Amino acid sequence: MLNDFDAVLTRMIELLRFGGEDDWAVALEKIKKGFDSDPRFKSSQLLSMYGGMGSLNDIVLYRGGQPLVAENNEFDELRIQLYELCRAQA
């Protein structure tokens, strides 16, 4: 299961960087680094990013002022996968 978290987080971070969302990329990198030491706590931290204004749910990736359709679709799928992985861990 940890490999699933690693793969999903790694790709989400790549997409965030590509879309210029460096602050979100850094936030996910911090959680990813310590994930194997305390997966339950890290899952809880991730779940707390899924709600309210300015949350992980609100991210739309842009480049050059244009929305990145394929990347946003992929990011949305990864966001759902990550949520489900976290719920199973919590």
N, C-alpha and C positions, 0 to 999 in steps of 0.2 A: 504493500500500500504506500510506503514511503516513496518508492520509485514513481508512483503515479503523481504524488504531490510534487516531487522534484520536476518531473517532465512538464506538468501543467504550469507550475510557477515559472520555470525557465522560459517557456514559450510566451507566457503573458508578459514577462519582463522584456523580452525581445520586442514584442509588439508595442509595448508602452514606450520603449526607447525610440522605436521607428516613428511613432506618432507624436514624439516630442513631450511625452508625459513623464519626464524624468523624476519628478517628486514621487509619483506613484511607483515607478520602477524601483527607486531606492527603498521605499516602504516595504515592498514585497521582497526585495533582496534581504533586508534585515530579518524578516520573518523566516525566509528560506534558510538562512545560515544556521539558525539554531533549531531547525525543525526536528531533526532526528533526536535531539536531546530531550525535548518535551513536546511531542506531537499534540497532545491534548490541549495544552496551554496555547500553542501556536495556532491550532485550529480555532480556538476561541477568539484569539486576536483577529484572525482572518474573518470570522463570521461577524465581528463587530464592525468591519469595513463595509458591510452590505446593507446599509440603510441610512435614511436621512439625506438631506441635501449635501451634494458634493461627495457622495459615497462612490464606492467601486461600481455601483450600478449606473452611475451617471456618466461614466467615461465614454467619450466619443473620440476616436482617433482621427486626426487631421494631418495633412502634410501639404504645405504650400497653399493653405487656405481651403483645400478640398478634402471632404470626408473620404476616408479610405474604406470603401465598401467591403472588399474582400477581407481586409484586416479586421474591420469592425465585426463582421459576421463570425470570423474565427475567434476573436476575443470574447464575443458574447457566448459562444459555445464553451470556451475554456472557463469563463466566469461561472457558468452553470455547473460544469464538471467540478470545479474547485469547491463550490458551495456544497455540492452533494458529498464530496470527499470529507469536507470539514464536518458536516452533519453526522456522517457515519463515525467519525473519530470522537466527536464530543460526547 
